[in-house]
Amino acid sequence: MPQLKAKELRSLSIDELKEREEQMRKELMNLRFAAKLAKLESFSKLRQTRRAIAKVLTVLKEMELKKS
């Protein structure tokens, strides 16, 4: 997964951000399973995915606060 920029995320709609978050959570689950089965080559992917989820959630929160 390419590195996500907050600027790019802010250009997406709320529905697209929620969809992106859901996809990344599924990917994180798959990475965790691979790590437990010792099939994961790079553990840094776990960290990158967690951080990408955090960025999406941060942008979602910003959008919610702007609305109110």
Secondary structure by P-SEA (a helix, b strand, c coil): cccccaaaaaaccaaaaaaaaaaaaaaaaaaaaaaaacccccaaaaaaaaaaaaaaaaaaaaaaaaac
